Amino acid sequence: MAASSPSRVAAPPHTAARASGRGAWIAVGIGVLVIAALFLIDALAPALFPTSLPTRAQDGLTLAISVLIESLPFVALGVVLSIVVQVWVPPGVIERWMPRRAWARRMVLSLLGMLVPVCECGNVPFARGLLMRGFTVPETLTFLIAAPIVNPIVIITTHQAFGFDDGILIARLLGGYAIANLIGWLYSRHPDPDGLLTDRFRETCALVLDEPGGRGRRSLAQFVIELRAVMPALVIGSALAGAVQVLIPREALLAIGSNPALSIVAMMALAMVVAICSNVDAFFALSFASTFTPGSIVAFLLVGPLVDIKMLALMRTTFTTRTLAGIVVIVVLSAFAIGTVVNLLA
Amino acid sequence: MGTRWLGVGLASVLAVVTLGLAFTGRLGLYINPDSAWFAVGMAVVVLIGAALSFALPLGAESDHGHDHGASAPAERGALRKERVGAAESGHHHPNHPDSATPDHAHPAHPAHPAALAATVVGGVAASGVVLLTLVLPPASLSAELAMSRDVGAPPLFAGSDAVALASTGDTASFGVGEWATVFATATNPDAFDGDTVTLTGFVTPGDGAAGGFDLTRLVITHCVIDAQPASIPIAASDALETGQWVTITGTVSSTADGRLQIDASAVEPIDEPTDPYEY
């Protein structure tokens, strides 16, 4: 701190530093008061609104809130990791360990999910951190698509649910890894990878690179910027997931039943709609295992973590709609193909 | 100000709601209590960050770069290329930094009106959802939703462990979810004949068996969005409204066609319990 070494600092900056330091603590105090006020509102307001919403609206809201509460910690962890890779890890430290060839880099990055214990919502801010750090768009996409599936927690829960029956676990892992590298490779052929990003994200990157001040200040700025980018998308994605669940009757999808091809389509549609975390979707899929074909279960387990409603809303913060449409098409077609193969073999 | 509210603000409100639910022991209404420590820990991190972010002057996170205007995105593209350039050199990379300049030199500020409108609508919608979360009392899912999720397939959350456990007769800790699994998968129904049970759940219409209803409970793996209904048939003479919470006492019996059901000796209507889900 400047204040602790007055001999080396001229007087005006010294007093200025002390004054701004005091101002900062006052500001933090105001922040604490605001948060305390939020706690008071949270404790007291429900008593003021005793009338409840209509059943269906209330169910939709309950579902949305549950997704929010469940994913907020992962998003926070993702933001923290994003700050770490962007601000605290010196340039070159990660890059030094990476292979030089682009396809090999992508193959390694798609295994990064094994080390970074963030579920898919947290991957988005973390991936943004990687992009700002200088990873290319195809490399980051490869990580973003692979990490929700090639991930220790997902492997464990999928194994708990299915064991090695019907090759579901193997098909899910290899399929997720293959789809991620396919998408990475296709987009590495794109003539203008930076054009895949939204203008807003490119502006954010420009701001972040120029961010002045020490690491603490840059971390705070990054915290503010990342939450601003991710939170509205997370809330809207969760609200959509909740609304869709109370509006679309599940029977409509499930009536399609055990037809080998249609069941795959039905389970992929269900996966996009229900927006369940990849950590637990295996248990959810398990209850469909008796009525649906193994291939459709694999398709569900591949599509859900990658391109469900909530995930699309989050990815839209960073990638253009056109890019997302391309990703959805590739994921759906690949998952359909893998599901069909599993159905033929099983 | 808008930036702060939509980012740190929304996150703080949700963190406050999470901690409020945790303090009052109601976090189980939304997520599996097993992962509560993580939700609470990260909520505290968010609030600490939010308090500290007040020290960052308003707009400080976006002051810089506005002067760069049009060229900022392209500059950044070039910069990112430089950083990875060394590693990428072996690979043919069609995107020369210069090529990004003409297409993407949108001025940073006057945003497209449609984009602006989308931002505003999205921001208002997100704020609305989060504020409703803050001011409305927490609620559990309705019986109607539980019924609409019943896909006819037996729930298998507990897996074969429950069946193995049940055949040893140690069923004291079983809830509706475990019993539903046992009922659906037991290969030797007579083994359970005569077991006494006390179970709590809500009433849903049975599948036509005379004078009975289904006792249903939603089972959660991780959070409420993956809730799945588990139900077991109850033979009882009481006529109860769908959605009514009850505690039943009775014995397991196998019917003539080899299915299991519970013959209720007592059905006691109760208020919804504070822990409406099984995990």
Interface residues (C-beta under 8 A of the other chain):
Chain A: A24 W25 A27 V28 I30 G31 V32 V34 I35 L38 F39 I41 D42 A43 A45 P46 L48 F49 P50 S52 L53 T55 R56 Q58 D59 L61 T62 L63 A64 I65 S66 V67 L68 I69 E70 L72 P73 F74 V75 A76 L77 V80 P91 E95 M98 R100 R101 A102 R105 L131 R133 G134 F135 T136 Q160 R189 H190 P191 D192 P193 D194 G195 D199 R202 E203 C205 A206 L207 L209 D210 E211 P212 R217 L220 A221 F223 V224 I225 E226 L227 R228 A229 V230 M231 P232 V235 I236 S238 A239 A241 G242 Q245 V246 P249 R250 E251 L254 V274 A275 I276 C277 N279 V280 D281 F283 F284 L286 S287 F288 A289 S290 T291
Chain B: T3 R4 L6 G7 V8 L10 A11 S12 V13 L14 A15 V16 V17 T18 L19 G20 L21 L27 L29 Y30 I31 S35 F38 A39 G41 M42 A43 V45 V46 L47 G49 A50 A51 L52 S53 F54 A55 L56 A60 E61 S62 H64 G65 H68 A72 P73 E75 R76 G77 L79 R80 R83 V84 A86 A87 E88 S89 G90 H91 H93 P94 N95 S99 A100 D103 H104 H106 A108 G122 G123 A125 A126 V129 V130 L132 T133 L134 V135 L136 P137 P138 A139 S140 L141 S142 E144 L145 S148 R149 V151 G152 A153 P154 P155 L156 F157 G159 T221 H222 C223 V224 I225 D226 Q228
